[in-house]
Each structure stands twice: as C-alpha cells, then as structure tokens.
C-alpha cells in the first residue's frame, strides 16, 4: 500500500486479504476432516 492507492485499490486489497484468510480457515477445517454446521456434522473420509 502506498499513498497513491485509491479507495478502489484499498477495497480490492481488502477483498483479496479476506479471501486469503477465509481460504486458510477452510483449509484448517478440512485438514481435520470435520465440518460442523449447526446441529450437523460432516466427516470427510
């Protein structure tokens, strides 16, 4: 980020960061092969 970044640049960078963080979180859940959704549990074999 620089002082030359526009608002659109910051929005794009924020979305890219959110995507990366969400991907890491999903990966962590899948590494454990268990996904809990409310009262449902899915186990990946």
N, C-alpha and C positions, 0 to 999 in steps of 0.2 A: 504494500500500500504506500502511496505517495501523496503529496499534497495536490498532485494533478489528477487524482482519481475523482470521477464524477459520482453522483448519487447512484446512477445505474451500475457503475463499477462496484460500489460497495454492496449493492443488492445482489449482484451476480456472485461476488466473492462470498457473501454470507450464505447464499444458497448452496454453493459448492462445499462450503465448510459443513453445513447441516447434512448434506448428502454423505459426506465422508464419515461424519460422526455416526449417523444412522447405520451406514454400512458396517462399521466396526461393531456396533451394538448387536446388529442382527447376526454377524459372524460369531460373536461371542456366544450368543444363544444357541446357534446351530452347532458350535463346537461341542456343546454339552448335549446336543441332540434332543433337547426337551424344550418345547414351546408351550407356555401356559397362557391361555386366553380366557379370562374369567373363570368359569367353572369347568372349562375343557382343557385337557392336557394332550398334546400331540407328541409322541415319541418317534423320532426318526431312527430307523434301524440301519 
